[in-house]
Amino acid sequence: MVTVTPKAVDKIRQAFQKEGVSGGGGLRLGVLGGGCSGLSYQFKFDPKPRATDQVLTYGDVQVFIDPKSLVFLDGMTLDWKDSLMQSGFVFDNPHAKKSCGCGTSFSA
């Protein structure tokens, strides 16, 4: 299971509104080969889930995760952090043995 915190859900909702995305669709959360640590997080709008996706629903926000990515994301928490230095999504992934400084790629 992947957990998305209320702060992250709110920021996803705000991003969709800013981009003019409405009615159906959701956030595609996945893992791709590449990045400075070997794997990188995929994070984009998708108009609809695929037949094999796990669909997580948080009020009016949906998150789609494909089965291959779920292997690397199971147990992960997606959060939003605000600090003096930076603001952005934070991936707390128990499968990440190491991650890069920017936090968007990891090795399992």
N, C-alpha and C positions, 0 to 999 in steps of 0.2 A: 504494500500500500504506500502511496505517496501522499504526504500531507502538504497542503498549501495554507499558510497562515492567513488570518483575516487581513493583515496589512498587505500581503502579497495579492490577495484577491482584489482588494480595493485598487491597487496600482494596476493590475491587469484590466480591470473595469475602466479605469481612467484612460489607459492607453488605447483601448478599443474605442472609447468615446472620442478621443482626440483624433484618431485615424478615421472616424466616421463609420466604424464597423458596428453593425447592429443586426438583430434578428438572426438567431442561429449562429453556428460557428463557435469556435473556441480557441484556446491556446493549445498549440501542439508542442508538447514537451518531449524531447527525445535525446538520443545520444548518437553522435556521428564520429567516425574515425577522423583523426586529425587534431590539430591544436598542439600547443607546445608540450603537453603532458601525455599525448597519445589519443585521448578521447575528448570530445567537446560537447557541450550541451547545445541542443537545438531548441530554439525558442521563437515561435512564429505563430501568426494567426492562420487558422485553417477553417475554410467555410463549413466543413462537416467532418464528422469522424469516419474512419474506415471501419469496415465490418469487423475487423479483429481488434480494434482499439479498446483499451480500458477507458471508460469515460467517467471522470470524476465531476460532480456537480456541486458547486458552492453558490447557492442562490441562483443568480442569473449568469454566473460565469462557469463555463465548462472547460475542462482540461482533458486533452486527448493524449494517450500514451500507447505507442505500438508495443506488441509483445517482446520484440528484441530489445527495445530500450528499457522495458520494465525490468529486465534482468539486472541492469546496472542502476536503476533508479528505485527499486523496491526498498522501502524504509527511509527514503530521502524526505527532507523537509525543505520546501521552497519558502523563503521568507523575504521580507523587504527591510533593509536597514538604512537609517539616516544617520549620518555622522558629519562632523565638521569637515572631514577630508573628502568624503564621497557618499553618494546615495545610490542604491541599486539593489537588484535581486541577489540573494545569497542562497547558495546551494549547500545544505548540510547533508552530505551523502555518506552513509556508513561504508559504501563500497569503494570510496576514493581512498586509495593508499597514499597518494600524493596529489597535490594540485598545484597549478601555476599561481603566480602572484595575483593575476587578475581575477582568478576564481571561476573562469569559464571553461577551463579544461582540466582533466584529471586522468589518472591511470588507475586501473582496477587490479 
